[in-house]
Amino acid sequence: MSSIRSAKEVFTHPTHFLAFGFGSGLFPKAPGTMGTLVAIPIFILMSQLTLINYLILLILLVIISIYICGESAKMLGIHDHGGIVLDEICGYLVTMIFAPASWQAIVLGFILFRIFDIFKPWPIKFLDKQVTGGVGIVVDDLMAGIYALLSLQLIFWLVK
């Protein structure tokens, strides 16, 4: 089994560079949180799209992420290496479907996604342990994103 030996390895290999969230996965503490932070400007850009275009782009990103995360994990010899954070980016973008690009929504979506991603309530933890490869790396974050999306929309509905 190998591992990332240096930041240079991440920054010079396109698969690792993308899988590691443009290098954010190299942070020694809370790389998933750092990867989710990278998703915020991506969301702000995507929020300018129509809902259908947002969803199409998100689906394409998820498909590409499954491949990239799987390839990076294979090269590293470690399933779901902690530095692979492209899945967190996808999960946060799922959280933010229907959300306005306000700072309140961005922060609340960030907090909710991180809570569900860290604590992994059922069936997230089950999927995380049972599904392998690129799909296994990404699916738990997509589920955390769905839980956070539903929670965020419920909060918006309650405060109306």
SULPE-V623977 format. One line per field, one symbol per residue. psi: psi as a letter, one per 40 degrees, with the letter a starting at -180 (. if undefined). A space follows every 50 residues. Layout:
psi: ???
This chain:
psi: hiihdiddddeehddddddfffedeehdhfddddddddddddddddeeii ddddddddddddddddddddddddddfhhfhdeheddddddddddeheii fiddddddddddddddddegihedddddddhiaddddddddddddddddd dddddddde.
